[in-house]
């Protein structure tokens, strides 16, 4: 999980007009203020984000993918973090505004990630065949109106974090993961604006990774997501056209990358929910 192995990505700020339009509609459909890392990575390959959106857009625009995401996210968790008490928050220097911002970030990811795991599993299911099974049919339905949410702060890269915090973040993965996924979850990079809070949270999360609690909860979430994605993939296969679709060795490499996301995203759904549940109520 070393930062030098981090997946390439195309940020919203750097995206061209066509890619930015897709980014904006993904955010609108998922009702979130940011576009996920998986899409930012797909956008670094010519035509791949466009192919992915052509496949996913009908279910995104109709709300079918959102309904499946809510079902996947409702899986009960067995793991639990100790609550962040008001006194502990004060000791970390967190103001009410800080806590509100952290809660907003956690809510954004807890909304986005269930969408992301369904989307990735749909793409993997369709890519499991060597050739596109659909036609060049365009995505059904009119674009969804842009949703306006307060923007998230820019992400903090690992190399810009205090070294001890960066090392702690690197270790936040299930036992057996050697760090080769190359995915540095963006949730951690956003929460690094509050380094003391992230350090304390990472210290509390690490035992849950090591003892298998997070892995068990993530596995249940992944199972539900797989079932929903398999159902949606049948409906969306008609939009699996050859244009922009990877083939041959490139397809195999893409499947490996998507597979890494299918392991990481359920973990981050679990982590995001644990962090949100541990926060003290924010006074309005």
KASULVEN-V635992 format. One record per helix or strand of 2 or more residues. SS is the DSSP state (alpha for helix, beta for strand). FROM is the first residue (numbers start at 1). TO is the last residue. If there is no record, write none. Layout:
# KASULVEN-V635992
ss=SS from=FROM to=TO
ss=SS from=FROM to=TO
This chain:
# KASULVEN-V635992
ss=alpha from=3 to=5
ss=alpha from=17 to=30
ss=alpha from=37 to=42
ss=alpha from=48 to=62
ss=alpha from=64 to=73
ss=alpha from=86 to=91
ss=alpha from=96 to=127
ss=alpha from=158 to=160
ss=alpha from=163 to=170
ss=alpha from=186 to=210
ss=alpha from=213 to=239
ss=alpha from=248 to=278
